[in-house]
């Protein structure tokens, strides 16, 4: 039996919308079958990932993120940020980026951020005197911020996959969390600088610092302000492992939003649990079959052969990074971030390590490019979500986001070619 009809059949199934996990599983099963390897290796692989301690963090952080997105946390955080930064030049643009980054870090999904915060931030920006195109582009772009910050679900997923590959260079989620801080700060600074430039002719009026408003805002958000300390403080002080920090965070958010603020009733809580666990179930199912496929690829020496083939055409690290950026940018336009990670990381990481690229640095490059891909015309996912959320023509969304996309492209290039920006806090 030849492979050609099978490959054609799989492509046809993919075209008509067959579930991604079924296509990955089919490829893995065919690969093991043609190598005369018992197919029991696939359920064994599914069982093996259940023994990964870091895996527990995924559903717990996802649940916490969904709870936050369904409550009025966004309004309280914006109020606190404005009370603290109201005197600062372009303060509302800084507030927009920071609050959106916080939400995306917890939910791992840029669409949720745009939908949850768009109706609040876009009118606030335009009413404060910011140009409409700038306001629209900023909110759309800010929805992608936060993918490199703890407790980023894509970052956790990337580390899980790399850890399962046994590449001879151990990495931890603590390293990955630290590595994303300065690259994200770079992006925030560039967006802030652009805000200053846009409003240079007609500066936006500043809000004088008001201690009474700050006190009221802090009192209103007093239960949510400690959240980052559970994640960062707990992990880096050694009090919690990552999975323990996820459990404490999920429990804390549940108590605060359901029993203290009482913004999520029992009926809504059931829906939040259902939606968040449906998302996690999809991720874990794809992850399990993808790791089975990874084992096949390693057994078939596909990464090694791929590296040798690329080495014949690309003779240095910097050229490889250019090609990698272009490839990941395209990937970010056509695939959601979780699918892209589970499909491409097993192939890309061994090749990149062959060029001397640290896997932590590669993870930051990967997610930064995916973040940019969400904003790249014509099919960036965030563009269509913003068009739907704000009721604007997609061409208007394109026009408003192009300056931000170019700024983030410069950021991605700096992140790519200046590895110390990601690795400065990591012993490598």
C-alpha positions in Angstrom: 0.0 0.0 0.0 1.5 3.4 -1.0 1.4 6.4 1.2 0.2 8.8 -1.5 -3.6 8.0 -1.3 -3.4 8.2 2.5 -1.8 11.6 2.4 -4.3 12.8 -0.1 -7.2 11.5 2.1 -5.8 13.3 5.1 -5.5 16.5 3.2 -9.0 16.2 2.0 -10.2 15.6 5.6 -8.3 18.6 6.8 -9.8 20.8 4.1 -13.3 19.7 5.2 -12.6 20.5 8.8 -11.6 17.2 10.4 -10.6 17.7 14.1 -6.9 18.5 14.4 -6.2 15.8 17.0 -7.6 13.1 14.6 -5.3 14.2 11.8 -2.3 14.2 14.1 -3.2 10.8 15.5 -3.7 9.4 12.0 -0.2 10.5 11.0 1.3 9.0 14.1 -0.5 5.7 13.7 0.5 5.4 10.1 4.1 6.3 10.9 4.3 3.6 13.7 2.5 1.1 11.4 5.0 1.5 8.6 7.9 1.2 11.1 6.4 -2.0 12.5 6.1 -0.5 15.9 3.2 -1.7 18.2 0.5 1.0 18.3 0.2 0.5 22.1 3.0 3.1 22.2 0.3 5.8 21.6 -1.9 5.1 24.7 1.4 4.7 26.7 2.4 8.2 25.6 -1.0 9.5 26.6 -0.5 8.0 30.0 3.0 9.3 30.3 2.0 12.9 30.1 -0.4 12.5 33.1 2.7 12.0 35.3 4.0 15.5 34.3 3.6 17.7 37.5 3.6 20.9 35.4 0.5 19.6 33.5 -1.7 20.3 36.5 -1.1 24.0 36.1 -2.8 24.2 32.8 -6.5 23.5 33.9 -6.1 25.5 37.1 -4.7 28.7 35.5 -7.2 28.4 32.7 -10.1 28.1 35.2 -8.8 31.2 37.1 -8.5 33.1 33.9 -12.0 32.4 32.8 -13.4 33.4 36.2 -11.6 36.7 35.9 -12.8 37.3 32.4 -16.5 36.7 33.5 -16.3 39.1 36.4 -15.8 42.8 36.7 -12.1 42.5 37.4 -11.3 44.4 34.2 -13.2 47.5 35.4 -11.6 47.5 38.8 -8.1 47.1 37.4 -8.6 49.9 34.9 -9.8 52.2 37.7 -6.8 51.4 39.9 -4.4 51.9 37.0 -5.9 55.2 36.1 -5.9 56.4 39.7 -2.1 55.5 39.9 -1.1 56.7 36.5 -3.5 59.5 35.7 -0.8 62.1 35.9 1.5 60.2 33.5 1.8 61.2 29.8 -0.4 59.0 27.7 -1.5 57.3 30.9 -4.6 55.6 29.4 -2.6 54.0 26.6 -0.2 52.6 29.3 -3.2 51.4 31.3 -4.7 49.7 28.2 -1.5 47.8 27.4 -0.8 46.8 31.1 -4.4 45.6 31.9 -4.7 43.7 28.6 -1.3 42.1 29.2 -2.5 40.9 32.6 -5.7 39.4 31.2 -3.9 37.7 28.3 -1.3 36.3 30.6 -4.1 34.6 32.7 -6.4 33.5 29.9 -3.8 32.7 27.2 -6.3 33.8 24.6 -6.1 37.2 22.9 -9.7 37.0 21.7 -11.0 36.9 25.3 -9.0 40.0 26.2 -10.4 42.0 23.2 -13.9 40.9 23.9 -13.8 41.4 27.7 -11.9 44.8 27.7 -12.7 46.3 24.3 -16.1 47.8 25.2 -14.4 49.4 28.3 -11.1 50.7 26.9 -11.9 51.8 23.3 -14.6 54.4 24.3 -12.4 55.5 27.2 -9.5 56.2 24.8 -11.6 58.1 22.3 -13.4 60.1 25.0 -10.0 61.1 26.5 -8.9 62.6 23.2 -6.9 59.9 21.5 -7.3 59.5 17.7 -9.9 56.9 16.8 -7.4 54.9 14.6 -4.8 54.9 17.3 -7.4 53.8 20.0 -8.7 51.0 17.8 -5.2 49.8 16.9 -4.0 50.0 20.5 -6.8 47.9 21.9 -6.5 45.3 19.1 -2.8 45.1 19.6 -2.9 45.0 23.3 -5.0 41.9 23.2 -1.9 40.0 22.2 0.3 41.4 25.0 0.9 39.0 27.9 1.7 35.8 26.1 5.2 36.0 27.5 4.2 36.8 31.0 3.4 34.3 33.9 1.2 32.4 34.1 1.0 32.3 30.3 -0.6 29.0 29.2 1.2 28.9 25.9 4.5 29.3 27.7 3.6 26.4 30.1 2.6 24.2 27.1 5.9 25.0 25.3 7.9 24.0 28.4 5.9 20.7 28.8 6.6 19.7 25.3 10.3 20.5 25.4 10.7 18.6 28.7 9.1 15.5 27.1 11.6 15.5 24.2 14.7 14.7 26.4 17.0 16.9 24.3 19.8 16.9 26.8 19.2 20.5 27.9 16.8 20.8 30.9 14.6 23.8 31.1 12.0 24.8 33.7 8.9 26.9 33.7 10.5 29.3 36.2 13.2 30.0 33.6 10.6 30.6 30.9 8.6 33.0 33.1 11.7 35.0 33.8 12.8 35.0 30.2 9.5 36.7 29.1 9.7 39.7 31.4 12.2 42.0 29.6 10.9 41.2 26.0 7.4 42.1 27.1 8.8 45.3 28.8 10.5 46.2 25.5 7.2 45.9 23.6 5.4 48.0 26.3 8.1 50.8 26.1 7.8 50.9 22.3 4.0 51.2 22.4 4.3 53.9 25.0 6.8 55.8 22.9 4.4 55.6 19.9 1.6 57.0 22.0 3.8 60.0 22.9 4.6 60.6 19.2 0.9 60.3 18.1 -0.3 62.8 20.7 2.6 65.2 20.4 0.6 67.8 18.4 -2.4 67.6 20.6 -1.4 66.2 24.0 -4.1 64.3 25.9 -5.1 66.1 29.0 -3.6 64.5 32.2 -5.7 63.5 35.2 -4.3 65.1 38.4 -3.4 62.6 41.1 -6.2 62.2 43.5 -5.4 60.3 46.7 -9.1 59.9 47.6 -9.8 58.3 44.2 -6.8 56.0 44.6 -7.9 54.9 48.0 -11.4 54.1 46.7 -10.0 52.2 43.7 -7.7 50.2 45.8 -10.4 49.4 48.3 -12.7 48.2 45.4 -9.9 46.0 44.0 -8.3 45.0 47.3 -9.0 41.3 46.8 -7.6 41.1 43.3 -4.4 43.1 43.7 -2.6 40.2 45.5 -3.1 37.9 42.5 0.4 38.5 40.8 2.0 37.8 44.2 0.5 34.3 44.3 2.0 33.5 41.0 5.4 35.3 41.0 6.0 35.6 44.8 4.9 32.1 45.5 7.0 30.5 42.8 10.2 32.5 43.1 10.3 32.5 46.9 10.2 28.7 46.8 6.9 28.6 48.8 5.0 27.0 45.9 5.8 24.8 43.0 4.1 26.0 39.8 1.3 23.5 40.1 0.8 24.5 43.7 0.7 28.2 42.8 -1.9 27.4 40.1 -4.0 25.6 42.7 -3.8 28.5 45.2 -4.6 31.0 42.5 -7.6 29.1 41.2 -9.0 28.7 44.7 -8.4 32.3 45.6 -10.0 33.6 42.5 -13.0 31.3 43.0 -13.5 32.5 46.6 -13.1 36.2 45.6 -15.3 36.3 42.5 -18.0 33.9 43.8 -18.3 34.5 47.5 -16.8 38.0 48.1 -17.7 40.0 45.1 -20.6 37.7 44.3 -20.4 38.5 40.6 -20.5 34.9 39.5 -23.6 32.9 40.6 -23.9 29.1 40.6 -25.4 28.9 37.1 -22.6 31.1 35.7 -19.9 29.2 37.6 -21.1 25.9 36.0 -20.8 27.5 32.6 -17.3 28.9 33.4 -16.2 25.4 34.5 -17.7 23.9 31.4 -16.1 26.4 29.0 -12.6 26.4 30.6 -12.4 22.6 30.9 -13.6 22.2 27.3 -10.7 24.3 26.2 -8.3 22.4 28.4 -9.6 19.1 27.2 -9.0 20.1 23.7 -5.5 21.2 24.5 -4.6 18.0 26.4 -6.1 15.8 23.7 -4.0 17.5 21.0 -1.0 17.5 23.3 -1.2 13.8 23.9 -1.5 12.7 20.2 1.2 15.4 19.3 3.7 13.8 21.7 2.9 10.4 20.2 3.7 11.9 16.8 6.9 13.5 18.3 8.1 10.0 19.4 7.5 8.8 15.8 9.4 11.7 14.3 12.3 11.1 16.7 12.4 7.4 16.0 12.3 8.1 12.3 15.1 10.7 12.8 13.0 13.4 11.1 14.5 16.3 13.1 18.0 15.1 12.4 17.3 14.8 8.7 15.5 18.1 8.6 18.5 19.8 10.3 20.9 18.3 7.8 18.8 19.4 4.9 18.4 22.9 6.3 22.2 23.0 7.0 22.9 22.4 3.3 20.9 25.5 2.4 21.4 27.8 5.4 25.0 27.9 6.6 24.7 30.3 9.6 22.5 30.9 12.7 21.4 34.4 11.7 20.0 33.4 8.3 18.2 30.6 10.0 16.6 33.0 12.5 15.4 35.2 9.6 13.7 32.2 7.9 12.4 31.1 11.3 10.8 34.5 11.9 9.1 34.5 8.5 7.8 30.9 9.0 6.5 31.6 12.5 4.8 34.8 11.4 3.0 32.9 8.7 2.1 30.2 11.2 0.7 32.7 13.6 -1.6 34.0 10.9 -3.2 30.7 10.0 -3.1 28.6 13.3 -4.2 29.2 16.8 -1.3 29.4 19.2 -1.9 26.0 21.0 -2.1 24.0 17.8 1.0 25.8 16.4 3.0 24.9 19.6 2.1 21.2 19.7 2.6 20.7 16.0 5.7 22.7 15.3 7.8 22.8 18.5 8.9 19.1 18.2 10.3 19.9 14.8 11.7 23.4 15.3 13.4 22.9 18.7 15.9 20.2 17.7 16.8 22.1 14.5 17.3 25.4 16.4 19.4 23.8 19.0 21.6 22.5 16.2 22.3 26.1 15.4 23.2 26.8 19.0 19.9 28.5 20.0 18.9 28.1 23.6 15.5 26.4 23.9 14.2 29.1 26.4 15.2 31.8 23.9 13.6 29.9 21.1 10.3 29.7 23.2 10.3 33.5 23.6 11.0 33.9 19.8 8.2 31.4 19.0 5.5 33.1 21.1 6.6 36.7 20.2 6.2 35.8 16.5 2.8 34.1 17.1 1.7 37.2 19.0 2.7 39.3 16.0 1.0 36.8 13.6 -2.3 37.5 15.3 -2.1 41.1 14.0 -0.7 40.4 10.5 -3.1 41.1 7.6 -4.9 39.6 5.8 -5.9 36.7 8.2 -4.5 37.6 11.7 -7.0 36.2 14.2 -7.1 39.3 16.4 -8.0 41.5 13.5 -11.2 39.6 12.8 -12.1 39.4 16.5 -11.7 43.2 16.8 -13.7 43.8 13.7 -16.6 41.8 15.2 -16.2 43.3 18.7 -16.2 46.9 17.5 -18.4 46.6 14.5 -15.8 48.0 12.2 -14.9 47.0 8.6 -11.9 44.7 8.5 -10.0 47.2 6.3 -10.3 49.8 9.0 -8.9 47.4 11.5 -6.0 46.7 9.1 -5.2 50.4 8.8 -5.3 51.1 12.5 -3.1 48.2 13.5 -0.3 48.5 10.8 1.8 51.0 12.8 1.6 48.8 15.9 2.4 45.7 13.9 5.6 47.4 12.5 6.6 48.4 16.1 6.1 44.9 17.3 8.0 43.6 14.3 11.0 45.6 15.4 10.6 44.3 18.9 10.5 40.7 17.6 13.7 41.3 15.6 15.5 42.7 18.7 14.2 39.7 20.8 15.5 37.3 18.1 19.0 38.7 17.6 19.7 39.8 21.2 19.3 36.6 23.1 20.6 38.1 26.4 17.4 40.1 26.6 15.6 36.8 27.3 18.4 34.9 29.0 19.9 37.6 31.3 18.2 36.2 34.4 18.9 32.5 33.4 22.1 30.6 34.2 22.9 29.2 30.7 
